[in-house]
Amino acid sequence: MAPASRMSSANFPLDPEGHTYHVGVKMGRVANRILTVGDPERAHRIAKSLDSKDFVFTSKRGFTTITGAYKGVPVSIVAIGMGTPMADMMVREIRATVEGPIQLIRFGSCGGIGTRSQVGLIAVAKDGAASVTRNNDFFAPMYAGNAPDESLSPYVISEACPADKEISEALVDALRKRIGDDSVITGMNATADSFYSSQGRLDPGFNDYNQDLIEAIRKRHPNCETLEMESFTLLHLARCASFVSKENSIRAAACAMIFADRKANDFIAPETVERLENDAGLAVLDALVACPF
């Protein structure tokens, strides 16, 4: 096996051919319209609906990129795994290797915490997303065996970052056409930095001080319907990129299948997941190609 090529920069690593360090793509490999998912198997299932597949690659860091065409329009499907760090690396490395504006839609899975969120529905984050992060300073006194700092909140709930209005509306319309009006809800998302503590899951092995976290999220953002781990990062970075350059702007929207009803402690059936992935995946592609740059 040939040795790996040396990267050119510690600030933004690229190999001699211009491939990025984590996603492993270079200029010309990724289209300006991107559907991003977490599960690589979901990416491959959705990719069966493409007219053609010109580039398929899984990087050593677990990112899967599939580029082809849908209804004659170039699109890419990128699977990132889970969590805000993976979302951050994907957006930054693809922004660095795609010329011109980008349109990006996340199609993921989530937990439902709102009054309208039920297992098997698709939730569109039309009202944007907020972040929920563990406040390590609250827990810091525990390092010395003391009680946590009750003057602080154990979790920080941010303001909401808006989603792109036009793409979100196109996404809602496409989903309703594919899966029906009653299967789609809109609202806000909360993006957590953990699957467990920052999403209010109670773990007997740890004292996470999160018993009232979901209630606190809903109090801060009454229209919040879902909890997951990626959408805020995508929307937030899209706004940051667009602030730097309109020519290289990113417009982003997000939707997710509600896998878990956190209120009723219910979980989705595998056959429902299969149906939603097929039908809603097509709807996301429809929305991507329907919106002009």
N, C-alpha and C positions, 0 to 999 in steps of 0.2 A: 504494500500500500504506500502510495506517495505521501510524503509529509505534507501537512497543511501549510498553505501559503501564509506568509507573515502579513499581518494587517498593517495598514498604512498610517493609522492615527489612533491614539488612545482616546481622543475626544469623540470621534465618530468613526469606528473601525470599518474599513473596506478592504477587501482583498485586491490583488493587482488587477483583476478583471472588473472591479467595481461592485462585487456582491457584498451585501450588508452582512453583519456578523451574526445576527439572530434569525431574521426571516430568510436570509440567503438569496435575495433577489437583486438584480441589477436593472439598469435602464432598459425599457422595452419589454420587461417580463410581466408587468402588472398594468391592467387597464385603468382608465380614469373613473370607471364605475365599478364599485366594489361592494359585494355582499360579504359580510364577515359573520362567522359563527364560532362557537367554541369547539364542538366535537368534529374531528376530521372525518368521521364516518358520515356525519350529516352533510359536510361539504361535498363528499363524493356522491352521495345520494342526490343532492340538488343538481350537481354537475351533469347527471344523466339527462337533464332537460336542455342542456346547451346544444346549439346547432353543431358546434365543433369544440374540440379541446386542443389548443396549440401548445400549452405549457402546463405540466403537472410536476410539482416538486415538494418534497418534505425536507425541511432543514434539520440539522442536527439538534436544534433547540426545540423541535416539535411543531413548527409552523408549517401548515400545508397550504400551498398556493396553486390554484387551478385557473388558468386564463383561457378564454375562448370567446364565443359569440352567442348571444341570445337574441332572436329575431333580427339577426344581422348586425347587432350592435356589440362592440367589444365589451366584455365584462370579466371581472375576476371574482373568484370565491376564495376567501382566505379564512382558514381555521386557526385559531390562536390559543386553544386551550382555555384556561380559566384565570381570571383575576386582572386587576388593574395594571400590574407590571407588564403582562403579556400584551394587553391592549395598548399600553404606552409604546412598547417597542415596535409593534406592528404599525401604528399610525406614523411614528417618526421615520421609520426606515422605508416605508412605502412613500411617504411624502418626499423623501430624498431621492427616490428613484422613479418618480412619475412626473412627467412634464405637464404643466397646466393644472387647471382646477380638478378637484376630486369630488365625487359624490359617493357617500358611504352610508350603508344601512346595516345595522346589526340585527341579526335574527337569532335570538338566543332562547334560554329558558330561565324561569324565575319562580319566586314564591309570591303568593298573593296575600296582601295584608289589608286591602281596602274592602269597602262595603260591597263593591260590585265584582271583585276578583274571585273567580271560581276556577277550579281545575278544568283544563281543557279549552279555556278561552285564550285568545291572543290579545295581549295588552300592548298598545302603541303608546310610547312615551311622548305624546303630543305636547304635553306641558313641560317637557324637559326632565332633567334628573338632578338630584342632589347627592352629595357624597356623605357617607357615614364612616368615620374613622375612629379607631380606638385611641383614646387620649392617654398615652403612656405616662405622662406626668401624674395623672390621678393614681396610678398603680405604683409609682416610684417609691413611696415610703415602705412598701412591702418588701423591697430588696433588703432592707435592714430589719425585717421582722415586725414592722409597725403597721398600723391600720392605714388604709389608703387616704389620700387627701380629699376629704369630703367637701372642701371649698371648691373643688373642680368637678366638672361633669366627666364621667368615665368615657363618654363618646361625644364626638363633635359632629353635629349635623349641619351641613353647609346650606347656603342659598342654592336655589335651583339654577342650573345652566339650561338655557332654552335649546330645543331641537330646531332644525330647519323647518320652517312652516310649510313651504311648498312641497318638500319631499315627504313630510309627515302626512299631509293631506292626500298626496298621491298614494302613499302606503295604505292609509285607511281605506281609500276607495278600492284599491286593488284587492285588499284582503276581504272586504265585504263582498266583492264580486266572486271571489274564489270560494269563500267558506261561509258566507251569509252574515247578515247584519247582527244577528243575535250572538255570533261567535267572536265579535270584536268589541273591545272596550278601549277607551282612551283615558289618559290621566297622567300622573307623574310617576317617575321611577326613583328609587333610592338605591345607590350603588355602594356596597359595603366593601371594606378591605379584608373581610374574612367571611368564609361560609358559615362559621359558627358564631363566635362572640358578637361580631358587629352586625349580625342578622338576628340577634335575640334568641339564638338557640341555647338551651340550658344544658350544660355539660357538667355532670357530677364530679369530674376529675379536676375542674378548675373553678375558681370563683371569679367570674367575669363581670359581675355587677351589671347584668344586662336584663334583669327580670322585667323592667319597665321600658325597654328600649323601643319596641315596636309602637307602644303607646306614645312615646316621646316623638318618634318620627311622624306619626299621624297628627300629633298636636302641632308640630312645627309646620307640617305640610299636609293639610286635611285632604287634598286631592291625590295623595300618594297611594298608588294601588299595588306596586310591586317592589320586591327586593331582589337584587342580583349583584353581579360583581364587575361589570364592564361599562355599562352605558354612559355613566357620567364622564368617565375618562375620554371616551370617544367624542362626546359632545363638547367637552371642555377644550380638548386639544384642537378640535375643528375651529372653535372660536379664536383660539390663540394663534393658529396658523393664518386665519383669514385677516386678523388684525395686522399681521406682518406684511401680507401681500395679497391683493385681490386677484392678481394673475395666477397665483398658486394657492387659491383659497380651498378650503374643505367645507363641504356642506354635509351635515350628518343627521341621521334620524335612527330610531331604534324601536324594535318590537320584540316581544318574547312570548313564548308559550308558557302558560301558567302550569307548572309541574306540581307545585305544592300549595295547598290551601293552609296557611299558617293558623287561621282561625279555627278551622274544623279538623286540623291535623290529618288532612286527606292528601293522597298522592295519585298522580296520573297513571292510567293504564298504558301498557306498552303499545297496544293497537291504536290508541288515540294519538300517541306520539308519532307513530308511523304515518297516520293520515294527515296530521297537521304539518309534519315535515314536508310531505309531498305537495299538499295544496298551498300552504302558506309560503313555502319556499318559492313556488312559481309566482305567487303574488308579489313577493319582494323583488324578484327579477322583473316582473311587469312594471313595478313602480320605478325601479332604477332606470329602465330604458325609456320610460314615459316622460321623465323630467329633463328638459333641455338645460344645457349649461348656460 
